[in-house]
Amino acid sequence: MHSTALVYLRLGLHHIADLRGYDHILFIAALTIPYRSADWRRLLWLVTAFTAGHSTTLALATFDLVRLNARLVETAIAATILAASLFTLGSVLRSPDPEPRPETGERARYAMAVGFGLIHGLGFSTFLRSLLGDEDSLVLPLFSFNVGLELGQLTIVVGVLALGWIVDRVLRQSRRSWVLISSGTVAGLGAGMLVQRLRG
């Protein structure tokens, strides 16, 4: 029992942190970029909103209550990366504040995290279903896999916050520049991924 939980926990952790399938990494980065480490409470609520969304569809799809075309889901995931990045870029560009604050449009950001989380949960479920094989019970693998996903998400969040801190405190670059450049980079990668999946 415990070995099964550990196996699926590791699979969840490795899946979200896998650089070969970096779409989920980019989305978590897009959510995190506007925040400083001092904003960890707000960021925790945001990540929790994303978790609520993807946990819902991950469970529904794993129990085969919801099933969508995998190509459509992967294309939609790329669109969420682009949309989340553009939202941040728009918020910063509309604000005259040289120190962008994540409170701007925060309710919309939470709604976006939940809604886009629903899409990402379908992506996670495609991978999980391929692993389940002859498992008698789906509850423990599903729970363990989800815990692994959350640990992976937190690792990405800490990494992005650390990069922002380095840019701010060590390199002495403006917060506005960091948010614009990093969000623009993620938006570009998301756009490229979206075009590729639309063509594929």
Secondary structure, 3 states (H helix, E strand, C coil): CHHHHHHHHHHHHHHHHCHHHCHHHHHHHHHHCCCCHHHHHHHHHHHHHHHHHHHHHHHHHHCCCCCCCHHHHHHHHHHHHHHHHHHHHHHHHHCCCCCCCCCCCHHHHHHHHHHHHHHHHHHHHHHHHHHHCCCCCCHHHHHHHHHHHHHHHHHHHHHHHHHHHHHHHHCCCCHHHHHHHHHHHHHHHHHHHHHHHHHC
